[in-house]
Amino acid sequence: MTVTRNDVELAARRIAGRVRRTPVLRVSPTLTFKLELLQHVGSFKPRGAFNRLLAAKEQGTLTGQGIVTASGGNAGLAAAYAARELGVPARIFIPVTAPAAKVARLRTLDADVVQVGNEYAEAHEAALIEADESGALLLHAYDQPEVVAGQGTIGLELLADLDGQFDTVLVAVGGGGLIGGIATALGDQAQVVGIEPELAPTLNQTLEAGELVDVQGGGVAADSLGARRFGALAFEAVKANNVKSVLVTEESIVAARNELWKEFQLAVEHGAAVTYAALQSGAYQPAPDERVVAVICGANTDLSTIG
């Protein structure tokens, strides 16, 4: 199964009015930020969540049993928000290690929050069992066609708002829904580069192996970029669109996160800082006059930890 550009365009029409068209910030003549941290509930995730739920509603599979999902935090927030907006219940499985800021935010969205396991994979197993037993709609954090297509609407916005005047898009990588969607939306109109922590090299090791493999992730961004296995749909998208992979160090992530606050007053989570970290550290070195877009994708963080 693959996700197509037509799927992304359909998603854009379906979720219009449900999500924010986030702004771009021109940092320099050759660098632009896509400020997806300003999306509802502080991350890009509502795009995919709304597309999945609205598509299910059209098909008659979104019922009074509501939805169930597993998340490291942001996907759960998006699922809870979308479910509340559509008037259905949501049960969210998250690891016991999820940041307190995300757990507290979840509880404000009327979701039933269940903490289980130490990592996303364990929470996902619990969510699968719950969906099977309850009949609730399963919303995957990153590996469902509607989810990938929904995240890809960011790429369509970039093409429209920047009039196609960019060469490269840097995207944070966890399970791959975001980069798979953006790569599908952009096709050959820009180079897409996945940025991930050295301690959570899910895409990097998958590309190296040439197949889906399990990766033991960790580090400061593990709550949002800690998926053990890259999504199958995203893998097809990155192969089809020649997506590159770049790794960044823990130190560069922390430094970039602090710099985003000091220079631009952008309070971001560690996972959202990786794209800027790649530029600041030199892990990704643009060619002269290369026009780069860095997607800044999440704001759910403890503000007291920003130096």
C-alpha atoms as one frame of an Amber mdcrd trajectory, in Angstrom:
protein
   0.000   0.000   0.000   1.234   3.489  -0.824   0.087   7.029  -0.148  -0.204
   9.271  -3.218  -0.168  12.988  -3.910  -3.903  12.694  -4.610  -4.378  11.283
  -1.101  -2.615  14.313   0.344  -4.729  16.715  -1.711  -7.897  14.937  -0.572
  -6.697  15.198   3.025  -6.164  18.932   2.614  -9.753  19.381   1.486 -11.095
  17.111   4.205  -9.332  18.821   7.134  -9.734  22.389   5.901 -11.131  24.501
   8.711 -10.194  21.880  11.292  -6.466  22.642  11.456  -4.423  25.801  11.312
  -2.529  26.859   8.237   0.681  27.507  10.136   2.916  30.399   9.137   6.393
  30.435   7.695   9.162  32.597   9.142  11.862  33.868   6.802  15.012  33.671
   8.912  17.433  34.642   6.136  17.421  34.726   2.325  18.208  30.996   2.340
  16.498  29.714   5.508  12.806  29.527   6.342  11.063  27.967   9.335   7.701
  26.237   8.947   6.136  26.967  12.347   4.099  23.833  12.831   4.610  24.138
  16.582   1.737  26.663  16.370  -0.685  23.944  15.280  -3.564  22.964  17.596
  -2.265  21.175  20.737   1.283  22.156  19.877   2.329  19.776  17.090   1.652
  18.750  13.495  -0.240  15.650  14.603  -3.851  16.968  14.366  -3.552  16.966
  10.569  -3.298  13.195  10.421  -5.690  12.606  13.312  -8.468  14.660  11.758
  -7.966  13.064   8.363  -8.176   9.569   9.848 -11.269  10.330  11.933 -13.105
  12.281   9.257 -12.420   9.593   6.660 -13.768   6.986   9.083 -16.818   9.142
   9.701 -17.471   9.275   5.952 -17.191   5.487   5.815 -19.409   4.941   8.863
 -16.669   3.335  10.958 -16.366   6.144  13.525 -18.982   5.098  16.068 -20.011
   5.849  19.618 -17.218   3.535  20.770 -14.875   6.346  19.800 -11.168   5.912
  19.185  -8.139   4.351  20.766  -4.520   5.214  20.119  -1.025   4.874  21.523
   1.386   7.750  21.753   4.552   9.109  23.265   2.519  12.255  23.868   1.848
  14.399  20.808  -0.182  11.861  18.816  -2.326  11.319  21.889  -2.928  15.035
  22.255  -3.948  15.261  18.607  -6.222  12.234  18.869  -7.900  13.558  22.005
  -8.382  16.994  20.459  -9.824  15.635  17.200 -12.100  13.205  19.052 -13.404
  15.957  21.315 -14.078  18.214  18.333 -16.015  15.420  16.625 -17.893  14.428
  19.772 -16.560  10.915  20.308 -14.664   9.431  23.270 -10.933   8.786  23.170
  -8.782   6.372  25.132  -5.072   7.151  24.928  -2.330   4.701  25.895   0.977
   6.368  26.724   4.194   5.140  28.357   4.761   5.820  32.041   7.850   7.731
  30.904   5.834  10.320  28.934   6.659  13.905  29.940   4.447  15.240  32.711
   3.610  18.316  30.607   2.062  16.134  27.901   0.186  13.932  30.363  -1.303
  16.961  32.107  -2.352  18.468  28.774  -4.002  15.207  27.740  -6.188  15.172
  30.803  -7.550  18.626  29.927  -8.879  17.261  26.608 -11.421  14.873  28.192
  -9.447  11.790  27.152  -9.251   8.560  29.136  -5.488   8.320  29.715  -3.889
   4.937  30.404  -0.172   4.818  31.188   1.486   1.496  30.423   5.026   0.346
  29.645   8.229   2.316  29.359   8.155   3.065  25.623   5.780   3.662  22.745
   5.902   0.061  21.467   4.453  -1.256  24.727   1.698   1.339  24.762   0.879
   0.456  21.152   0.459  -3.237  22.003  -1.982  -2.305  24.766  -3.902  -0.047
  22.361  -4.225  -2.848  19.798  -5.759  -5.139  22.407  -8.160  -2.425  23.558
  -9.291  -1.637  20.011  -9.894  -5.324  19.292 -11.881  -5.863  22.481 -13.891
  -2.634  22.503 -14.622  -2.094  18.820 -13.199   1.440  19.002 -11.516   2.869
  15.910  -7.743   2.432  16.016  -5.799   5.576  15.227  -2.145   4.776  14.601
   0.347   7.457  15.554   2.110   7.360  12.188   1.499   4.271  10.036  -1.974
   4.602   8.521  -2.653   6.010   5.035  -4.946   8.786   6.261  -2.440   9.793
   8.939   0.483   9.994   6.516  -1.622  11.901   3.977  -2.791  14.348   6.627
   0.752  15.144   7.712   1.660  15.656   4.064  -0.589  18.712   3.869   2.341
  20.630   5.354   4.151  20.080   2.066   1.242  21.474   0.061   1.216  24.584
   2.244   4.932  25.098   1.674   4.512  24.871  -2.087   1.716  27.437  -2.002
   3.045  29.845   0.616   6.629  29.894  -0.677   5.568  29.662  -4.335   7.770
  26.612  -4.676  10.873  28.726  -4.080  12.868  26.306  -1.942  15.270  23.469
  -2.602  15.374  21.384   0.566  13.076  20.579   3.472  14.527  19.310   6.764
  12.079  17.136   8.703  12.317  15.545  12.145  11.937  11.761  12.050  10.287
   9.474  14.566   7.996   6.810  13.153   7.970   8.495   9.767   4.429   9.779
   9.281   5.566  13.381   8.926   8.457  12.795   6.560   6.513  10.227   4.549
   3.660  12.654   4.045   5.845  15.643   3.188   7.955  13.599   0.758   4.788
  12.396  -0.960   3.404  15.925  -1.224   6.600  17.413  -2.618   7.713  14.580
  -4.889  10.569  15.793  -7.065   9.880  19.468  -6.340  12.332  19.564  -3.430
  14.846  17.358  -1.656  13.548  16.043   1.652  16.076  15.258   4.388  15.210
  13.358   7.539  16.876  14.551  10.720  17.024  12.284  13.751  19.073  11.905
  16.936  22.123   9.678  16.904  20.529   7.788  19.806  17.292   7.140  17.861
  18.404   6.464  14.249  15.246   4.714  13.093  15.206   5.975   9.494  18.976
   5.892   9.190  19.249   2.228  10.132  16.226   1.312   8.045  17.752   2.891
   4.941  21.082   1.210   5.680  19.405  -2.193   6.046  17.148  -1.665   3.038
  14.222  -3.039   5.028  12.212  -2.340   8.150  14.235  -3.110  11.276  13.761
  -2.619  14.995  15.892   0.123  16.508  16.461   0.696  20.200  16.076   4.459
  20.615  16.715   6.806  23.490  18.054  10.240  24.340  16.571  13.645  25.053
  14.036  13.468  22.206  12.839   9.916  22.843   9.332  11.005  23.879   8.605
  12.255  20.356  11.269  10.621  18.165  11.531   7.295  19.945   9.639   4.916
  17.650  11.260   1.488  17.615  10.338   0.773  13.980   9.899   3.057  10.993
   6.441   3.000   9.410   5.911   0.790   6.378   4.001   3.485   4.497   6.663
   6.078   5.210   9.372   3.654   4.082   7.720   3.348   0.676   7.502   7.139
   0.460  11.123   7.810   1.383  12.368   5.195  -1.075  10.211   6.564  -3.873
  11.333  10.145  -3.246  15.027   9.627  -2.528  14.865  10.969   1.015  18.224
  11.411   2.751  19.059  10.838   6.417  21.195  12.956   8.740  21.987  12.271
  12.398  22.544  14.903  15.093  24.134  14.637  18.521  22.407  15.059  21.857
  24.518  18.127  22.563  23.545  19.799  19.304  19.848  19.171  19.968  20.025
  20.802  23.391  22.025  23.738  22.030  19.640  24.284  19.118  16.612  24.168
  21.397  18.138  26.840  23.606  19.075  28.930  20.565  15.551  28.748  19.144
  14.316  30.312  22.359  17.033  32.944  22.712  17.066  34.050  19.079  13.456
  33.550  17.963  11.451  33.142  21.202  10.325  29.711  19.995   9.809  27.319
  22.899  10.099  23.846  21.386  10.467  20.270  22.525  13.744  18.507  21.881
  12.369  16.542  18.938  11.356  19.753  17.191  14.843  21.223  17.564  16.616
  18.556  15.519  16.162  20.285  12.166  17.783  23.473  13.440  20.414  21.379
  15.216  21.437  19.866  11.880  22.085  23.337  10.484  23.710  24.851  13.559
  26.036  21.913  14.124  26.996  21.445  10.493  25.572  17.937  10.362  23.692
  19.219   7.332  25.674  21.719   5.278  23.642  23.462   2.567  25.303  24.250
  -0.720  25.884  27.932  -1.531  22.509  29.618  -2.147  20.581  26.429  -1.303
  17.146  27.478  -0.036  16.290  25.414   3.034  13.048  25.011   4.964  13.328
  23.650   8.499  10.062  22.261   9.851   9.725  23.169  13.546   7.139  20.629
  14.542   6.352  20.610  18.273   5.986  22.853  21.327   4.905  20.493  24.106
   7.700  20.881  26.597   8.546  21.885  30.122   9.527  25.553  29.770  11.707
  25.373  32.872  14.125  23.077  31.020  15.003  25.621  28.340  18.368  27.145
  29.150
